[in-house]
């Protein structure tokens, strides 16, 4: 693979990325927690993340929820209270603009904040579900997320405790979403890897899959990842909320 990670001129790489987007007939984005940091949502992992405060086996496992939903809702409430007021930042809006221009086919995301949809993006594949809806595990009835503000834990009309419609530890991802995401990754000509280290499966497979099928893989991340120099053609290091809007500006110039 023609790797160009030795190039560190950000402006040059932004121009190069804009040209790659224009030339590509099928561009997708793979986004992770880094794209939502500027919206006030810290990553679950790492410093300041939820998993530093709550053991995920105790608070984010499906077995823990079934055993003691009230305890799990201590963590869920803190998570939702952070996500609910969050607004899309310039990075989310930049991806929406690319879609509006017909230059972005879809977004695969590991995030559960639905900020891509809030920015206007239409074709979004949420691998881990969304925190914008509550669901009953017993009867599958769904409710607006705001129901948790009435009681903790919020309850379905059938009496069963509700939970956010996200994938908990110990659960399988939606096969429809997973296979749809794999199809996007296999068929794209260009993948933008944005705000994710791509180390957690299945997201870790997708850039590899894209690269093996001849796609260009471009990273926009604060730091280098395992993809850098091995899978990605180049990386633009920096804040995604600054870089993506600048790429869009360059695209519009061209």
C-alpha positions as CSV (number, residue, x, y, z in Angstrom):
1,X,0.0,0.0,0.0
2,X,1.2,3.5,-0.8
3,X,1.5,5.0,2.7
4,X,2.2,8.7,3.0
5,X,2.2,9.2,6.8
6,X,5.6,10.9,6.6
7,X,3.8,13.9,5.2
8,X,3.1,16.2,8.1
9,X,2.0,19.4,6.4
10,X,-1.6,19.6,7.5
11,X,-2.7,22.0,4.8
12,X,-1.3,19.9,2.1
13,X,-2.9,16.8,3.5
14,X,-6.3,18.6,3.7
15,X,-6.1,19.5,0.1
16,X,-5.1,16.0,-0.9
17,X,-8.0,14.6,1.1
18,X,-10.4,17.0,-0.6
19,X,-9.2,15.9,-4.0
20,X,-9.6,12.2,-3.0
21,X,-13.2,12.8,-1.9
22,X,-14.0,14.5,-5.2
23,X,-12.5,11.8,-7.3
24,X,-14.1,9.0,-5.3
25,X,-17.4,7.6,-6.5
26,X,-18.2,6.0,-3.1
27,X,-16.9,7.6,0.1
28,X,-18.0,6.6,3.6
29,X,-17.0,7.7,7.1
30,X,-16.2,5.5,10.1
31,X,-16.6,7.6,13.3
32,X,-15.9,7.0,16.9
33,X,-16.0,8.8,20.3
34,X,-13.4,11.4,19.1
35,X,-16.0,13.1,16.9
36,X,-18.3,13.9,19.8
37,X,-15.7,15.2,22.3
38,X,-16.3,18.7,21.1
39,X,-20.0,18.3,21.8
40,X,-19.2,17.7,25.5
41,X,-19.4,13.9,25.4
42,X,-16.2,12.3,26.7
43,X,-15.2,8.8,25.5
44,X,-16.3,5.9,27.7
45,X,-12.7,4.6,27.8
46,X,-9.7,6.6,28.9
47,X,-9.3,9.5,31.3
48,X,-12.6,11.0,32.5
49,X,-14.6,8.2,30.8
50,X,-17.5,6.4,32.4
51,X,-15.5,3.1,32.7
52,X,-13.0,4.9,35.0
53,X,-15.9,5.5,37.4
54,X,-18.1,2.5,36.8
55,X,-17.0,-1.1,36.3
56,X,-18.7,-2.0,33.0
57,X,-19.2,-5.6,34.1
58,X,-21.3,-4.3,37.1
59,X,-23.0,-1.4,35.3
60,X,-23.2,-2.1,31.6
61,X,-23.7,-5.8,31.3
62,X,-27.1,-7.2,30.3
63,X,-26.9,-9.6,33.2
64,X,-26.3,-6.8,35.6
65,X,-29.4,-4.9,34.2
66,X,-31.6,-7.9,34.5
67,X,-30.4,-8.5,38.1
68,X,-30.6,-5.0,39.4
69,X,-31.9,-2.4,36.9
70,X,-32.0,0.3,39.6
71,X,-28.3,0.0,40.2
72,X,-27.5,0.1,36.5
73,X,-29.6,3.2,36.1
74,X,-27.3,5.1,38.4
75,X,-24.7,4.9,35.5
76,X,-27.3,5.1,32.7
77,X,-28.7,8.4,34.1
78,X,-25.2,10.0,34.3
79,X,-24.5,8.9,30.7
80,X,-27.9,10.1,29.3
81,X,-27.6,13.4,31.3
82,X,-24.4,14.0,29.4
83,X,-25.7,12.9,25.9
84,X,-29.2,14.4,26.0
85,X,-28.2,18.1,25.9
86,X,-25.3,17.6,23.4
87,X,-25.5,19.3,20.0
88,X,-23.7,18.4,16.8
89,X,-20.4,20.1,16.4
90,X,-18.6,21.3,13.2
91,X,-17.3,17.8,12.5
92,X,-20.8,16.3,12.4
93,X,-22.0,19.2,10.3
94,X,-19.1,18.8,7.9
95,X,-20.0,15.2,7.2
96,X,-23.6,16.2,6.6
97,X,-22.5,18.8,4.1
98,X,-20.5,16.2,2.2
99,X,-23.6,14.0,2.1
100,X,-25.7,17.0,0.9
101,X,-23.2,17.5,-1.9
102,X,-23.5,13.8,-2.9
103,X,-19.9,13.1,-1.8
104,X,-20.6,10.9,1.2
105,X,-22.6,7.7,0.8
106,X,-23.0,6.8,4.5
107,X,-21.6,6.8,8.0
108,X,-20.8,3.9,10.2
109,X,-20.5,4.9,13.8
110,X,-19.7,3.3,17.2
111,X,-21.3,6.2,19.0
112,X,-24.7,6.1,20.7
113,X,-25.5,9.8,20.8
114,X,-27.3,10.1,17.4
115,X,-25.5,13.4,16.7
116,X,-25.0,12.5,13.1
117,X,-28.7,12.4,12.6
118,X,-29.2,15.6,14.6
119,X,-26.8,17.2,12.2
120,X,-28.9,16.1,9.3
121,X,-27.1,12.9,8.0
122,X,-29.5,10.4,6.6
123,X,-27.6,7.1,6.0
124,X,-26.2,6.4,9.4
125,X,-25.4,2.9,10.7
126,X,-25.2,2.9,14.5
127,X,-23.3,-0.3,15.5
128,X,-24.1,0.1,19.2
129,X,-27.6,1.5,19.0
130,X,-28.9,4.8,20.2
131,X,-29.4,6.5,23.6
132,X,-32.3,8.6,22.1
133,X,-34.8,5.8,22.7
134,X,-35.8,3.5,25.6
135,X,-36.9,0.0,25.0
136,X,-38.6,-2.8,27.0
137,X,-36.7,-6.1,26.8
138,X,-39.9,-8.0,27.6
139,X,-42.4,-6.6,25.0
140,X,-40.1,-4.5,22.7
141,X,-42.2,-1.4,23.2
142,X,-40.2,1.8,22.8
143,X,-40.5,5.2,24.5
144,X,-38.8,8.6,24.2
145,X,-35.6,8.9,26.2
146,X,-37.1,11.6,28.4
147,X,-39.3,9.1,30.2
148,X,-36.3,8.4,32.5
149,X,-36.8,11.8,34.0
150,X,-40.2,10.7,35.5
151,X,-38.9,7.7,37.5
152,X,-35.7,5.6,38.0
153,X,-35.8,3.0,36.7
154,X,-38.4,4.0,34.1
155,X,-40.9,1.3,33.5
156,X,-42.9,0.0,30.5
157,X,-46.6,-0.2,30.6
158,X,-46.1,-4.0,31.1
159,X,-44.2,-3.2,34.3
160,X,-40.7,-4.2,33.1
161,X,-37.8,-1.9,33.6
162,X,-36.8,0.1,30.5
163,X,-33.3,0.6,29.2
164,X,-31.7,2.7,26.4
165,X,-31.8,1.0,23.0
166,X,-28.1,0.3,23.0
167,X,-26.0,-2.8,22.9
168,X,-25.0,-3.8,26.4
169,X,-22.0,-6.0,27.2
170,X,-23.0,-9.6,26.8
171,X,-25.3,-8.8,23.9
172,X,-24.8,-9.3,20.1
173,X,-24.9,-6.4,17.7
174,X,-27.8,-6.1,15.4
175,X,-27.0,-8.5,12.5
176,X,-28.8,-6.2,10.1
177,X,-26.7,-3.2,11.1
178,X,-23.5,-5.2,11.2
179,X,-23.9,-6.8,7.8
180,X,-25.1,-3.4,6.3
181,X,-21.9,-1.8,7.7
182,X,-19.7,-4.5,6.3
183,X,-21.3,-4.0,2.9
184,X,-20.6,-0.3,3.0
185,X,-17.0,-1.0,4.0
186,X,-16.4,-3.6,1.3
187,X,-18.0,-1.5,-1.5
188,X,-16.5,2.0,-0.8
189,X,-13.7,3.6,-2.8
190,X,-12.6,5.9,0.1
191,X,-13.0,5.5,3.8
192,X,-12.6,8.4,6.2
193,X,-11.7,7.1,9.7
194,X,-12.7,9.9,12.0
195,X,-12.1,10.2,15.8
196,X,-11.5,6.5,16.4
197,X,-8.5,4.3,17.2
198,X,-10.4,1.4,15.5
199,X,-9.1,-1.1,18.0
200,X,-12.4,-2.6,19.2
201,X,-14.2,-5.2,17.0
202,X,-16.1,-5.0,14.7
203,X,-14.9,-1.4,13.9
204,X,-11.3,-2.6,13.8
205,X,-12.2,-4.9,10.8
206,X,-13.8,-2.3,8.6
207,X,-10.8,-0.2,7.6
208,X,-8.9,-3.5,6.9
209,X,-11.8,-4.8,4.8
210,X,-12.0,-1.5,2.9
211,X,-8.2,-1.5,2.2
212,X,-8.2,-5.2,1.1
213,X,-10.9,-4.3,-1.4
214,X,-8.8,-1.5,-2.9
215,X,-10.2,1.5,-1.1
216,X,-8.2,4.4,0.1
217,X,-8.3,4.7,3.9
218,X,-7.6,8.2,5.3
219,X,-7.4,8.9,9.0
220,X,-8.4,12.1,10.8
221,X,-7.4,11.6,14.4
222,X,-5.6,13.3,17.3
223,X,-2.9,10.5,17.4
224,X,-1.6,7.7,15.2
225,X,-3.4,4.4,15.5
226,X,-2.6,0.8,14.6
227,X,-3.9,1.7,11.1
228,X,-1.3,4.3,10.6
229,X,1.4,3.2,8.1
230,X,-0.2,-0.2,7.8
231,X,-3.7,0.3,6.5
232,X,-4.3,4.0,6.1
233,X,-2.8,5.9,3.1
234,X,-2.2,8.9,5.3
235,X,-3.3,10.5,8.6
236,X,-4.2,14.1,9.3
237,X,-3.4,14.6,13.0
238,X,-5.5,17.1,14.9
239,X,-8.9,18.0,16.2
240,X,-11.6,16.5,13.9
241,X,-13.9,19.5,14.6
242,X,-11.2,21.7,13.0
243,X,-10.0,19.5,10.2
244,X,-13.3,18.2,8.7
245,X,-14.7,21.7,8.1
246,X,-11.5,22.7,6.5
247,X,-11.7,19.7,4.2
248,X,-15.2,20.7,3.2
249,X,-14.1,24.2,2.5
250,X,-11.4,22.9,0.2
251,X,-13.9,20.6,-1.5
252,X,-16.1,23.6,-2.2
253,X,-13.2,25.5,-3.6
254,X,-12.4,22.6,-6.0
